[in-house]
Amino acid sequence: MVVEEAATDRSPSRDGGPGSEPSVCSPGGTGPAGRRARWVLAICVFLLVCTVAQVWADAGALVRADHVLHDFPFRQRWPSLVGAARVTDLVGQRGPTAALVLLVAAVLGLRQRRWRPVVVTAAALLTINLVVGLAKLGFGRKDPAFDDPELFQGGLLFPSGHAANVVLIWGMLAYLLAVYGPLWHRRRALGAGVAGLTLLMGVTAVYRDTHWMTDMLAGFLIGAIVLQAVVLLDAARAEVAVGRALRRVRRRLPVGAAG
């Protein structure tokens, strides 16, 4: 959803030449795509608040789901999947995935002779690490192995960094390829790919019992919030740049020609 909204109504810079800007009609503006993007952001914030409230109160449907999934013997039922789960867990590991998205941003930036893809990507990565790191320290939730999902116990499990990473980093990669790269017409497929990796990360964590389900849900939502906010800010910045360019063109036209 985030990637599809980000690319809606954008025309790619087909030549990728120096100084070229993506043409942005939305989602940073006031058009339908802009409104949808802001609704997505608002819904994610609302769902995150609901998740945190239930975890804080240690009550509610989500906390009950935590216990049900924790108590189910996934690994004992399907022991042959243990090795595969260790591999799929890598899709949310910060180091290699962050290096990949920064490399893609650098290549796109060099191709277009500007720093903007790298700056946008670096800002997104710094923001997600800061937000998730502070939240982990603040909430202090322990590993499911302790059988205690309450907060403020000195742990570092809530929210899940892997969950936040898989949404933010792979979503950012899809955004770069759709808006700054050559795959703008593949935005639906890119969005579906991000959704698939998100689901894979969630299933892997539940199977391995490395996180409470609500750890994962909160991580996914934080990743989506940061990604959507970065996309909106980037789109708004691009609209400002396009507006300035149009004003410069109008000033250079002979009097009366602009009408």
N, C-alpha and C positions, 0 to 999 in steps of 0.2 A: 504493500500500500504506500509506504513512504517513498519508495523509488518511483513508483508509477506517478504519484502526485508531483514529485519533483520534476519529472521530465515532461509533464503535461504542458502543452502550449509552448514548449521551447523548441526553437529551431537551432540545429547545431551549426557551429562555424565550420562550414564545409571545407574551407581551404586550410583551416588551422594555422593561418598566417599570423605574423606578429601583430599584437595589439587587438586581435579579434576577440569580440565578446559574444557569448551565447545570447541570442535574442530571447529576452525573458518577458513574457506576458503574465505569467503566474508561475509558482504559487506565492511569490512574495507580494503580489499586488492585491487588488480588490476583486478580481474576477472569480468565476466559479471554482477554479482549481485552488486559488488562494484561500477561499473560504473553506473548502474541503480539507486542505492541509491544516488549517488552524483548528478545525473540528477534530481531526485525528490527534493533534497535540493535546487538546483539551480532554478528550476521552482517555488518552493514555495517562494523563495526570490524575484524572478522577479514579481510574482503576488502581493506580499506584497508591493513592491515599486510602482506598478501601482495603487494599492488601496490607499496608502497614498498620492500619487500624485493627484489623483482625489479629495480626501477629502480635501487636502490642498487647491487646486484650487477652491473647491466648484463648480465643473462642471464635466460633463461626465456622462456616462451611469449608473455608480454605484450610483452616487449622485441622479440621477433621480429616480433610483429604491428605494433609501432611502425614498424619498417623496411619491412615489406611495404606498409603503407598510405601511408607517406611516399614510397615509390618509385613507387607507381601514379600514372599521369598523369591524375588525375580532371579537372582543369581543361582539359587538352588534349583529352580525350575528349568532354567535354560543356561547351564554352565558353559556350553560351547560358545556363547557369545561374549565371554569375558575378554578375550583377546581383541575382538573386533571393537568392543566398547572402549578399550584403551586407545585405539587408533582414532575412533570418531570423536573422542574427547578433545583431540588436538584442534578441531575446527574452532574452538573457543579460546585457545591458548593465545595470550596476548603477544608474546614475542614474535613468533613467525608470521602471524596474521598481520600485525601492525607493520612489520618490515615489508610485507607484500604490498599492502595498500599504499605505503609511503613510496615504494619503488614505482608503482603505477602512476601515482600523482606526479612524481619527478619526471617520468617519461612523457606524460601528457603536457607538463609544464614546459619541458625543453622543446617539445614539438610545436607548441604555440608561443614559445619565447616569453613566458611570464611565470610569476611565482604563485599565482592565485590558487591553482589546484593543491600545491604543497602546503600553502598557508591554511587553507580551509581544512585539509586533512589533519595537519598537525594540531590545529585548534580543537578539532573534534576528539582526537586521541587524548590530548591533555585534559580536556573537560571531563571525559568519561573516567579517566583514571583518578582525577581529583574527587569527583562526586562519589564514585564507588568506594574509593579508599576511605574517605571521611565517613561514609555511611557504615562501612564495615566496623570501623573503630567505634563509632557512636552506638550502634545497636548491639554489638558484642554477642552474637548468637553462636552457639557451639555446633559441632559436627553432629549429624544424626546418630552416630555411634554412642553418644551420651544419652540418647532417648529423652532428651529434654529440649523442646523447641522454644523455650522462653528466651526473651531478650536479656541483655545486660549481664551475661554470664562470662564475659571475657573472651568469647570466640571471635572469629572473623568470617562467618559464613553468610551473613545477610547484608546486602543482596549478593547474588552470585556474580563474580567478575566474569566467569566464562559466559554466562548468559548475556550480560551486558555487552561483552566483546563481540559475540557472534552477531548480534543485531547491529551494533554500531559499525564495526569494522567491515563486515561483509556488505552491509547496507551502504556504507561510504564507498566501497569499491564499485558497487553497482551504480551508485550516483555518479561517480567520476566517469565511468565508461558510458553512461547514458547521456550526460550533459557536456562533458569536456572531451569525450572520446567518440569513437565511430559507431557506438551501439545504441544511439537514441531510439531507433525503430525497434529495438529488442527490449524495451524497458519492462514490458509485462513478463517476459521470460526471466529477466534479471530479478525482478521482484519475486517471482515464483521461486527462483533459486535461493534467495535470501530466506524466504519463508520455509523452504525445505530444510536448509541448514539449521534454522532456529528450532524446528521440530525435532531434528536429529539430535541437537544438543540437549534438548529437554528430555527426550527418551533415554539418552545415554546417562544423564545425571540420575534419573529415577532408577534406572536399572542398576547402576553402580552404587546407589545410595550414598553418594558423596555430598548431596545437598537435600535439604527439605524442599518440597515442591514449591513452597512460597518463596524460598530463596531464588529459585529459577524465575518464577513469575515476576518478582520485583526487579531482577536483573534485566529480563527482557523489556520490561516497561521503561526502565531508566535508559537503556540503550536506545529504545525507540524515541523517547522524549528528547534526548540529546541529538540524535540524528535528525529528527524533524526540525528542531530549533536551528541547527546548523544549516540545513537546507533552506529554511525560510530566510535566515539572515543573509545567506549567500545570494539567494534570488533577489532580495531587496537591494543588496549592494549592486548587483548587476543591473537592476532597473535604474538605479541612480546613475550608473555609468552610461547607460544607453541614453537617458534623458539629457545628460551633459553633452554627449556627442551630437545629438539632434539639435540642441541649442547652438552649438558651435557651427553646425552646417547652416542653420538659418541665418546666423549673423553674417556668414560669408556670401549669402545670396544677395543679388541686387535688390534694391528696394522694390517691393511689389511682387517679386518673383515667388516668394514663399506662399502667397495667397493663391 
